């Protein structure tokens, strides 16, 4: 089965019903995507499939074939000199010192990045709603909300500079 992950093509020979999460982590070594609940509730395993955040723990491999998959490892941009330019969400989460245990953070960031693609200038209420299905065992919700709002500002500044 062919998978396109973070712009690279992979051939995976595995059961079509195997969860995408385990293929990413165990077969391809993309361990940034985390196992949380295993039932699609917590959001720790969120990846983008064709730009939409999906729970990889409940996504069968066969349904991901032929799609564009992006993991947390593919969120930053690799510059021509090999250095990384963090995605505005990644930078904002660091600036706001969001992570405590960090287990949910990749899923939080993937959800936030997809949300900001469709809602570049969100209100506080929209952020709360968009992030409400991602759980943080440490209770970092105030910092998560602040970071998503800051990421929107960072993305707007970057867009203005690019224009």
Rosetta constraint file for C-alpha pairs under 8 A:
AtomPair CA 1 CA 11 HARMONIC 5.58 0.50
AtomPair CA 1 CA 12 HARMONIC 5.17 0.50
AtomPair CA 1 CA 13 HARMONIC 6.03 0.50
AtomPair CA 1 CA 14 HARMONIC 7.80 0.50
AtomPair CA 1 CA 62 HARMONIC 7.83 0.50
AtomPair CA 1 CA 65 HARMONIC 6.63 0.50
AtomPair CA 2 CA 9 HARMONIC 6.80 0.50
AtomPair CA 2 CA 10 HARMONIC 5.70 0.50
AtomPair CA 2 CA 11 HARMONIC 4.70 0.50
AtomPair CA 2 CA 12 HARMONIC 6.31 0.50
AtomPair CA 2 CA 65 HARMONIC 5.98 0.50
AtomPair CA 2 CA 66 HARMONIC 6.79 0.50
AtomPair CA 3 CA 9 HARMONIC 5.69 0.50
AtomPair CA 3 CA 10 HARMONIC 5.12 0.50
AtomPair CA 3 CA 11 HARMONIC 6.35 0.50
AtomPair CA 3 CA 12 HARMONIC 7.29 0.50
AtomPair CA 3 CA 64 HARMONIC 7.20 0.50
AtomPair CA 3 CA 65 HARMONIC 5.32 0.50
AtomPair CA 3 CA 66 HARMONIC 6.26 0.50
AtomPair CA 3 CA 67 HARMONIC 7.10 0.50
AtomPair CA 3 CA 68 HARMONIC 7.72 0.50
AtomPair CA 3 CA 69 HARMONIC 7.69 0.50
AtomPair CA 4 CA 8 HARMONIC 5.39 0.50
AtomPair CA 4 CA 9 HARMONIC 4.45 0.50
AtomPair CA 4 CA 10 HARMONIC 6.20 0.50
AtomPair CA 4 CA 65 HARMONIC 7.84 0.50
AtomPair CA 4 CA 66 HARMONIC 7.18 0.50
AtomPair CA 4 CA 67 HARMONIC 6.62 0.50
AtomPair CA 4 CA 68 HARMONIC 5.44 0.50
AtomPair CA 4 CA 69 HARMONIC 5.98 0.50
AtomPair CA 5 CA 9 HARMONIC 6.38 0.50
AtomPair CA 5 CA 10 HARMONIC 7.35 0.50
AtomPair CA 5 CA 68 HARMONIC 6.29 0.50
AtomPair CA 5 CA 69 HARMONIC 4.65 0.50
AtomPair CA 5 CA 70 HARMONIC 5.56 0.50
AtomPair CA 5 CA 71 HARMONIC 7.31 0.50
AtomPair CA 6 CA 68 HARMONIC 7.58 0.50
AtomPair CA 6 CA 69 HARMONIC 6.23 0.50
AtomPair CA 6 CA 70 HARMONIC 4.83 0.50
AtomPair CA 6 CA 71 HARMONIC 6.63 0.50
AtomPair CA 6 CA 73 HARMONIC 7.48 0.50
AtomPair CA 6 CA 74 HARMONIC 4.87 0.50
AtomPair CA 7 CA 68 HARMONIC 7.55 0.50
AtomPair CA 7 CA 70 HARMONIC 7.88 0.50
AtomPair CA 14 CA 18 HARMONIC 7.13 0.50
AtomPair CA 15 CA 61 HARMONIC 7.52 0.50
AtomPair CA 16 CA 60 HARMONIC 6.45 0.50
AtomPair CA 16 CA 61 HARMONIC 5.13 0.50
AtomPair CA 16 CA 62 HARMONIC 4.67 0.50
AtomPair CA 17 CA 60 HARMONIC 4.76 0.50
AtomPair CA 17 CA 61 HARMONIC 5.79 0.50
AtomPair CA 17 CA 62 HARMONIC 6.44 0.50
AtomPair CA 18 CA 22 HARMONIC 7.35 0.50
AtomPair CA 18 CA 23 HARMONIC 7.53 0.50
AtomPair CA 18 CA 60 HARMONIC 5.46 0.50
AtomPair CA 18 CA 61 HARMONIC 5.61 0.50
AtomPair CA 19 CA 23 HARMONIC 6.91 0.50
AtomPair CA 19 CA 56 HARMONIC 6.52 0.50
AtomPair CA 19 CA 57 HARMONIC 5.47 0.50
AtomPair CA 19 CA 58 HARMONIC 5.77 0.50
AtomPair CA 19 CA 59 HARMONIC 5.36 0.50
AtomPair CA 19 CA 60 HARMONIC 4.58 0.50
AtomPair CA 19 CA 61 HARMONIC 5.65 0.50
AtomPair CA 20 CA 24 HARMONIC 6.15 0.50
AtomPair CA 20 CA 56 HARMONIC 5.20 0.50
AtomPair CA 20 CA 57 HARMONIC 6.39 0.50
AtomPair CA 20 CA 58 HARMONIC 7.52 0.50
AtomPair CA 20 CA 59 HARMONIC 5.65 0.50
AtomPair CA 20 CA 60 HARMONIC 5.76 0.50
AtomPair CA 20 CA 61 HARMONIC 4.90 0.50
AtomPair CA 20 CA 64 HARMONIC 7.40 0.50
AtomPair CA 21 CA 25 HARMONIC 6.19 0.50
AtomPair CA 21 CA 33 HARMONIC 7.14 0.50
AtomPair CA 21 CA 34 HARMONIC 7.88 0.50
AtomPair CA 21 CA 35 HARMONIC 7.50 0.50
AtomPair CA 21 CA 45 HARMONIC 6.90 0.50
AtomPair CA 21 CA 56 HARMONIC 4.77 0.50
AtomPair CA 21 CA 57 HARMONIC 5.04 0.50
AtomPair CA 21 CA 58 HARMONIC 7.98 0.50
AtomPair CA 21 CA 59 HARMONIC 7.72 0.50
AtomPair CA 22 CA 26 HARMONIC 5.38 0.50
AtomPair CA 22 CA 27 HARMONIC 7.16 0.50
AtomPair CA 22 CA 57 HARMONIC 7.53 0.50
AtomPair CA 23 CA 27 HARMONIC 4.87 0.50
AtomPair CA 23 CA 28 HARMONIC 6.34 0.50
AtomPair CA 23 CA 61 HARMONIC 7.78 0.50
AtomPair CA 24 CA 28 HARMONIC 5.09 0.50
AtomPair CA 24 CA 29 HARMONIC 6.26 0.50
AtomPair CA 24 CA 30 HARMONIC 5.24 0.50
AtomPair CA 24 CA 31 HARMONIC 7.03 0.50
AtomPair CA 24 CA 33 HARMONIC 7.65 0.50
AtomPair CA 25 CA 29 HARMONIC 4.85 0.50
AtomPair CA 25 CA 30 HARMONIC 4.90 0.50
AtomPair CA 25 CA 31 HARMONIC 4.74 0.50
AtomPair CA 25 CA 32 HARMONIC 7.87 0.50
AtomPair CA 25 CA 33 HARMONIC 7.15 0.50
AtomPair CA 26 CA 30 HARMONIC 7.80 0.50
AtomPair CA 26 CA 31 HARMONIC 7.91 0.50
AtomPair CA 30 CA 71 HARMONIC 7.86 0.50
AtomPair CA 30 CA 73 HARMONIC 7.23 0.50
AtomPair CA 32 CA 71 HARMONIC 7.42 0.50
AtomPair CA 32 CA 72 HARMONIC 6.01 0.50
AtomPair CA 32 CA 73 HARMONIC 6.51 0.50
AtomPair CA 32 CA 106 HARMONIC 6.58 0.50
AtomPair CA 33 CA 44 HARMONIC 7.09 0.50
AtomPair CA 33 CA 45 HARMONIC 5.17 0.50
AtomPair CA 33 CA 46 HARMONIC 7.04 0.50
AtomPair CA 33 CA 47 HARMONIC 7.38 0.50
AtomPair CA 33 CA 71 HARMONIC 6.73 0.50
AtomPair CA 33 CA 72 HARMONIC 6.70 0.50
AtomPair CA 33 CA 106 HARMONIC 6.32 0.50
AtomPair CA 33 CA 107 HARMONIC 7.08 0.50
AtomPair CA 34 CA 44 HARMONIC 5.46 0.50
AtomPair CA 34 CA 45 HARMONIC 4.91 0.50
AtomPair CA 34 CA 103 HARMONIC 6.78 0.50
AtomPair CA 34 CA 104 HARMONIC 7.22 0.50
AtomPair CA 34 CA 106 HARMONIC 7.35 0.50
AtomPair CA 34 CA 107 HARMONIC 7.58 0.50
AtomPair CA 35 CA 44 HARMONIC 6.27 0.50
AtomPair CA 35 CA 45 HARMONIC 5.68 0.50
AtomPair CA 35 CA 57 HARMONIC 7.12 0.50
AtomPair CA 36 CA 42 HARMONIC 6.41 0.50
AtomPair CA 36 CA 43 HARMONIC 7.40 0.50
AtomPair CA 36 CA 44 HARMONIC 5.42 0.50
AtomPair CA 36 CA 45 HARMONIC 6.76 0.50
AtomPair CA 36 CA 103 HARMONIC 7.87 0.50
AtomPair CA 36 CA 104 HARMONIC 7.60 0.50
AtomPair CA 37 CA 41 HARMONIC 6.61 0.50
AtomPair CA 37 CA 42 HARMONIC 6.06 0.50
AtomPair CA 37 CA 44 HARMONIC 7.99 0.50
AtomPair CA 38 CA 57 HARMONIC 5.48 0.50
AtomPair CA 38 CA 58 HARMONIC 7.16 0.50
AtomPair CA 39 CA 57 HARMONIC 6.77 0.50
AtomPair CA 39 CA 58 HARMONIC 6.45 0.50
AtomPair CA 40 CA 55 HARMONIC 5.49 0.50
AtomPair CA 40 CA 56 HARMONIC 7.78 0.50
AtomPair CA 40 CA 57 HARMONIC 6.23 0.50
AtomPair CA 40 CA 58 HARMONIC 5.87 0.50
AtomPair CA 41 CA 133 HARMONIC 7.21 0.50
AtomPair CA 41 CA 134 HARMONIC 7.62 0.50
AtomPair CA 42 CA 133 HARMONIC 6.77 0.50
AtomPair CA 42 CA 134 HARMONIC 5.25 0.50
AtomPair CA 42 CA 135 HARMONIC 5.01 0.50
AtomPair CA 42 CA 136 HARMONIC 7.93 0.50
AtomPair CA 43 CA 55 HARMONIC 6.24 0.50
AtomPair CA 43 CA 104 HARMONIC 7.19 0.50
AtomPair CA 43 CA 107 HARMONIC 5.48 0.50
AtomPair CA 43 CA 108 HARMONIC 7.09 0.50
AtomPair CA 43 CA 133 HARMONIC 6.83 0.50
AtomPair CA 43 CA 134 HARMONIC 4.70 0.50
AtomPair CA 43 CA 135 HARMONIC 6.54 0.50
AtomPair CA 44 CA 55 HARMONIC 7.98 0.50
AtomPair CA 44 CA 103 HARMONIC 6.95 0.50
AtomPair CA 44 CA 104 HARMONIC 4.51 0.50
AtomPair CA 44 CA 105 HARMONIC 7.02 0.50
AtomPair CA 44 CA 106 HARMONIC 6.60 0.50
AtomPair CA 44 CA 107 HARMONIC 4.32 0.50
AtomPair CA 44 CA 108 HARMONIC 6.92 0.50
AtomPair CA 44 CA 134 HARMONIC 7.13 0.50
AtomPair CA 44 CA 135 HARMONIC 7.67 0.50
AtomPair CA 45 CA 55 HARMONIC 5.59 0.50
AtomPair CA 45 CA 56 HARMONIC 5.50 0.50
AtomPair CA 45 CA 57 HARMONIC 6.29 0.50
AtomPair CA 45 CA 104 HARMONIC 7.92 0.50
AtomPair CA 45 CA 106 HARMONIC 7.57 0.50
AtomPair CA 45 CA 107 HARMONIC 5.48 0.50
AtomPair CA 46 CA 53 HARMONIC 5.85 0.50
AtomPair CA 46 CA 54 HARMONIC 5.31 0.50
AtomPair CA 46 CA 55 HARMONIC 4.69 0.50
AtomPair CA 46 CA 56 HARMONIC 5.94 0.50
AtomPair CA 46 CA 71 HARMONIC 7.95 0.50
AtomPair CA 46 CA 106 HARMONIC 7.45 0.50
AtomPair CA 46 CA 107 HARMONIC 4.54 0.50
AtomPair CA 46 CA 108 HARMONIC 7.67 0.50
AtomPair CA 46 CA 110 HARMONIC 6.25 0.50
AtomPair CA 46 CA 111 HARMONIC 6.82 0.50
AtomPair CA 47 CA 52 HARMONIC 7.90 0.50
AtomPair CA 47 CA 53 HARMONIC 5.39 0.50
AtomPair CA 47 CA 54 HARMONIC 5.54 0.50
AtomPair CA 47 CA 55 HARMONIC 6.63 0.50
AtomPair CA 47 CA 56 HARMONIC 6.44 0.50
AtomPair CA 47 CA 69 HARMONIC 6.99 0.50
AtomPair CA 47 CA 70 HARMONIC 5.89 0.50
AtomPair CA 47 CA 71 HARMONIC 5.08 0.50
AtomPair CA 47 CA 72 HARMONIC 7.23 0.50
AtomPair CA 47 CA 107 HARMONIC 7.00 0.50
AtomPair CA 47 CA 110 HARMONIC 6.10 0.50
AtomPair CA 47 CA 111 HARMONIC 7.85 0.50
AtomPair CA 48 CA 52 HARMONIC 4.97 0.50
AtomPair CA 48 CA 53 HARMONIC 4.40 0.50
AtomPair CA 48 CA 54 HARMONIC 5.98 0.50
AtomPair CA 48 CA 68 HARMONIC 7.76 0.50
AtomPair CA 48 CA 69 HARMONIC 5.53 0.50
AtomPair CA 48 CA 70 HARMONIC 4.98 0.50
AtomPair CA 48 CA 71 HARMONIC 6.57 0.50
AtomPair CA 48 CA 110 HARMONIC 6.95 0.50
AtomPair CA 48 CA 114 HARMONIC 7.44 0.50
AtomPair CA 49 CA 53 HARMONIC 6.32 0.50
AtomPair CA 49 CA 54 HARMONIC 6.41 0.50
AtomPair CA 49 CA 64 HARMONIC 7.21 0.50
AtomPair CA 49 CA 67 HARMONIC 6.36 0.50
AtomPair CA 49 CA 68 HARMONIC 5.65 0.50
AtomPair CA 49 CA 69 HARMONIC 4.64 0.50
AtomPair CA 49 CA 70 HARMONIC 6.61 0.50
AtomPair CA 50 CA 67 HARMONIC 5.91 0.50
AtomPair CA 50 CA 68 HARMONIC 4.93 0.50
AtomPair CA 50 CA 69 HARMONIC 6.34 0.50
AtomPair CA 51 CA 68 HARMONIC 7.61 0.50
AtomPair CA 51 CA 69 HARMONIC 7.83 0.50
AtomPair CA 51 CA 70 HARMONIC 7.85 0.50
AtomPair CA 51 CA 114 HARMONIC 6.46 0.50
AtomPair CA 52 CA 114 HARMONIC 6.27 0.50
AtomPair CA 53 CA 110 HARMONIC 6.77 0.50
AtomPair CA 53 CA 111 HARMONIC 5.74 0.50
AtomPair CA 53 CA 114 HARMONIC 6.45 0.50
AtomPair CA 54 CA 59 HARMONIC 7.52 0.50
AtomPair CA 55 CA 59 HARMONIC 6.35 0.50
AtomPair CA 56 CA 60 HARMONIC 7.88 0.50
AtomPair CA 59 CA 63 HARMONIC 6.81 0.50
AtomPair CA 59 CA 64 HARMONIC 7.29 0.50
AtomPair CA 60 CA 64 HARMONIC 6.93 0.50
AtomPair CA 61 CA 65 HARMONIC 6.58 0.50
AtomPair CA 64 CA 69 HARMONIC 7.54 0.50
AtomPair CA 70 CA 74 HARMONIC 5.69 0.50
AtomPair CA 70 CA 75 HARMONIC 7.18 0.50
AtomPair CA 71 CA 75 HARMONIC 6.75 0.50
AtomPair CA 71 CA 110 HARMONIC 7.52 0.50
AtomPair CA 72 CA 76 HARMONIC 7.92 0.50
AtomPair CA 72 CA 106 HARMONIC 5.87 0.50
AtomPair CA 72 CA 107 HARMONIC 7.91 0.50
AtomPair CA 72 CA 109 HARMONIC 7.67 0.50
AtomPair CA 72 CA 110 HARMONIC 6.54 0.50
AtomPair CA 75 CA 86 HARMONIC 7.43 0.50
AtomPair CA 75 CA 87 HARMONIC 5.98 0.50
AtomPair CA 75 CA 110 HARMONIC 7.95 0.50
AtomPair CA 76 CA 84 HARMONIC 6.35 0.50
AtomPair CA 76 CA 85 HARMONIC 5.69 0.50
AtomPair CA 76 CA 86 HARMONIC 4.49 0.50
AtomPair CA 76 CA 87 HARMONIC 4.84 0.50
AtomPair CA 76 CA 90 HARMONIC 7.81 0.50
AtomPair CA 77 CA 84 HARMONIC 5.67 0.50
AtomPair CA 77 CA 85 HARMONIC 5.11 0.50
AtomPair CA 77 CA 86 HARMONIC 6.38 0.50
AtomPair CA 77 CA 87 HARMONIC 7.01 0.50
AtomPair CA 78 CA 82 HARMONIC 5.76 0.50
AtomPair CA 78 CA 83 HARMONIC 5.78 0.50
AtomPair CA 78 CA 84 HARMONIC 4.66 0.50
AtomPair CA 78 CA 85 HARMONIC 6.29 0.50
AtomPair CA 79 CA 83 HARMONIC 5.31 0.50
AtomPair CA 79 CA 84 HARMONIC 5.90 0.50
AtomPair CA 79 CA 85 HARMONIC 6.78 0.50
AtomPair CA 86 CA 90 HARMONIC 5.83 0.50
AtomPair CA 86 CA 91 HARMONIC 5.85 0.50
AtomPair CA 87 CA 91 HARMONIC 6.28 0.50
AtomPair CA 88 CA 92 HARMONIC 5.97 0.50
AtomPair CA 88 CA 151 HARMONIC 4.97 0.50
AtomPair CA 88 CA 152 HARMONIC 7.50 0.50
AtomPair CA 88 CA 154 HARMONIC 5.70 0.50
AtomPair CA 88 CA 155 HARMONIC 5.72 0.50
AtomPair CA 89 CA 93 HARMONIC 6.08 0.50
AtomPair CA 89 CA 109 HARMONIC 6.22 0.50
AtomPair CA 89 CA 112 HARMONIC 6.97 0.50
AtomPair CA 89 CA 113 HARMONIC 6.20 0.50
AtomPair CA 89 CA 147 HARMONIC 7.20 0.50
AtomPair CA 89 CA 148 HARMONIC 6.54 0.50
AtomPair CA 89 CA 151 HARMONIC 4.86 0.50
AtomPair CA 89 CA 152 HARMONIC 7.89 0.50
AtomPair CA 90 CA 94 HARMONIC 6.34 0.50
AtomPair CA 90 CA 109 HARMONIC 6.76 0.50
AtomPair CA 91 CA 95 HARMONIC 6.05 0.50
AtomPair CA 91 CA 151 HARMONIC 7.40 0.50
AtomPair CA 92 CA 96 HARMONIC 5.91 0.50
AtomPair CA 92 CA 147 HARMONIC 5.05 0.50
AtomPair CA 92 CA 148 HARMONIC 7.08 0.50
AtomPair CA 92 CA 150 HARMONIC 5.86 0.50
AtomPair CA 92 CA 151 HARMONIC 5.21 0.50
AtomPair CA 92 CA 154 HARMONIC 7.75 0.50
AtomPair CA 93 CA 97 HARMONIC 6.00 0.50
AtomPair CA 93 CA 98 HARMONIC 5.31 0.50
AtomPair CA 93 CA 99 HARMONIC 7.39 0.50
AtomPair CA 93 CA 109 HARMONIC 7.92 0.50
AtomPair CA 93 CA 144 HARMONIC 7.20 0.50
AtomPair CA 93 CA 147 HARMONIC 5.25 0.50
AtomPair CA 93 CA 148 HARMONIC 7.67 0.50
AtomPair CA 93 CA 151 HARMONIC 7.99 0.50
AtomPair CA 94 CA 98 HARMONIC 6.47 0.50
AtomPair CA 94 CA 99 HARMONIC 7.74 0.50
AtomPair CA 95 CA 147 HARMONIC 7.78 0.50
AtomPair CA 96 CA 143 HARMONIC 6.44 0.50
AtomPair CA 96 CA 146 HARMONIC 7.24 0.50
AtomPair CA 96 CA 147 HARMONIC 5.79 0.50
AtomPair CA 97 CA 143 HARMONIC 7.44 0.50
AtomPair CA 98 CA 140 HARMONIC 6.53 0.50
AtomPair CA 98 CA 143 HARMONIC 5.30 0.50
AtomPair CA 98 CA 144 HARMONIC 6.00 0.50
AtomPair CA 98 CA 147 HARMONIC 7.31 0.50
AtomPair CA 99 CA 105 HARMONIC 6.59 0.50
AtomPair CA 99 CA 140 HARMONIC 7.41 0.50
AtomPair CA 100 CA 138 HARMONIC 6.70 0.50
AtomPair CA 100 CA 140 HARMONIC 7.45 0.50
AtomPair CA 101 CA 138 HARMONIC 7.03 0.50
AtomPair CA 102 CA 106 HARMONIC 7.82 0.50
AtomPair CA 104 CA 108 HARMONIC 6.10 0.50
AtomPair CA 104 CA 134 HARMONIC 7.88 0.50
AtomPair CA 104 CA 135 HARMONIC 7.16 0.50
AtomPair CA 104 CA 136 HARMONIC 6.01 0.50
AtomPair CA 105 CA 109 HARMONIC 5.97 0.50
AtomPair CA 106 CA 110 HARMONIC 6.10 0.50
AtomPair CA 107 CA 111 HARMONIC 6.12 0.50
AtomPair CA 107 CA 134 HARMONIC 7.35 0.50
AtomPair CA 108 CA 112 HARMONIC 6.12 0.50
AtomPair CA 108 CA 131 HARMONIC 7.40 0.50
AtomPair CA 108 CA 134 HARMONIC 6.27 0.50
AtomPair CA 109 CA 113 HARMONIC 5.97 0.50
AtomPair CA 110 CA 114 HARMONIC 6.30 0.50
AtomPair CA 111 CA 115 HARMONIC 6.13 0.50
AtomPair CA 111 CA 130 HARMONIC 7.87 0.50
AtomPair CA 111 CA 131 HARMONIC 7.00 0.50
AtomPair CA 111 CA 134 HARMONIC 7.94 0.50
AtomPair CA 112 CA 116 HARMONIC 6.10 0.50
AtomPair CA 112 CA 130 HARMONIC 7.63 0.50
AtomPair CA 112 CA 131 HARMONIC 6.99 0.50
AtomPair CA 112 CA 148 HARMONIC 6.37 0.50
AtomPair CA 113 CA 117 HARMONIC 6.34 0.50
AtomPair CA 114 CA 118 HARMONIC 6.87 0.50
AtomPair CA 115 CA 119 HARMONIC 5.92 0.50
AtomPair CA 115 CA 120 HARMONIC 7.91 0.50
AtomPair CA 115 CA 130 HARMONIC 6.72 0.50
AtomPair CA 116 CA 120 HARMONIC 4.75 0.50
AtomPair CA 116 CA 121 HARMONIC 7.56 0.50
AtomPair CA 116 CA 122 HARMONIC 7.66 0.50
AtomPair CA 116 CA 152 HARMONIC 6.61 0.50
AtomPair CA 120 CA 152 HARMONIC 5.89 0.50
AtomPair CA 120 CA 155 HARMONIC 7.91 0.50
AtomPair CA 120 CA 156 HARMONIC 7.64 0.50
AtomPair CA 121 CA 152 HARMONIC 6.16 0.50
AtomPair CA 121 CA 153 HARMONIC 7.85 0.50
AtomPair CA 122 CA 126 HARMONIC 5.78 0.50
AtomPair CA 122 CA 127 HARMONIC 6.38 0.50
AtomPair CA 122 CA 149 HARMONIC 7.19 0.50
AtomPair CA 122 CA 152 HARMONIC 7.49 0.50
AtomPair CA 123 CA 127 HARMONIC 6.37 0.50
AtomPair CA 123 CA 149 HARMONIC 7.96 0.50
AtomPair CA 124 CA 128 HARMONIC 6.26 0.50
AtomPair CA 124 CA 145 HARMONIC 7.40 0.50
AtomPair CA 124 CA 149 HARMONIC 7.41 0.50
AtomPair CA 125 CA 129 HARMONIC 6.19 0.50
AtomPair CA 126 CA 130 HARMONIC 5.98 0.50
AtomPair CA 127 CA 131 HARMONIC 6.02 0.50
AtomPair CA 127 CA 145 HARMONIC 6.39 0.50
AtomPair CA 127 CA 148 HARMONIC 7.05 0.50
AtomPair CA 127 CA 149 HARMONIC 7.47 0.50
AtomPair CA 128 CA 132 HARMONIC 5.80 0.50
AtomPair CA 128 CA 145 HARMONIC 6.68 0.50
AtomPair CA 136 CA 140 HARMONIC 6.42 0.50
AtomPair CA 136 CA 141 HARMONIC 7.21 0.50
AtomPair CA 140 CA 144 HARMONIC 6.12 0.50
AtomPair CA 141 CA 145 HARMONIC 6.06 0.50
AtomPair CA 142 CA 146 HARMONIC 6.29 0.50
AtomPair CA 143 CA 147 HARMONIC 6.00 0.50
AtomPair CA 144 CA 148 HARMONIC 6.22 0.50
AtomPair CA 145 CA 149 HARMONIC 6.36 0.50
AtomPair CA 146 CA 150 HARMONIC 6.12 0.50
AtomPair CA 147 CA 151 HARMONIC 5.95 0.50
AtomPair CA 148 CA 152 HARMONIC 6.35 0.50
AtomPair CA 149 CA 153 HARMONIC 6.63 0.50
AtomPair CA 150 CA 154 HARMONIC 6.21 0.50
AtomPair CA 151 CA 155 HARMONIC 6.01 0.50
AtomPair CA 152 CA 156 HARMONIC 6.20 0.50
AtomPair CA 153 CA 157 HARMONIC 6.26 0.50
AtomPair CA 154 CA 158 HARMONIC 6.16 0.50
AtomPair CA 155 CA 159 HARMONIC 6.07 0.50
AtomPair CA 156 CA 160 HARMONIC 6.24 0.50
AtomPair CA 157 CA 161 HARMONIC 6.20 0.50
AtomPair CA 158 CA 162 HARMONIC 6.16 0.50
AtomPair CA 159 CA 163 HARMONIC 6.32 0.50
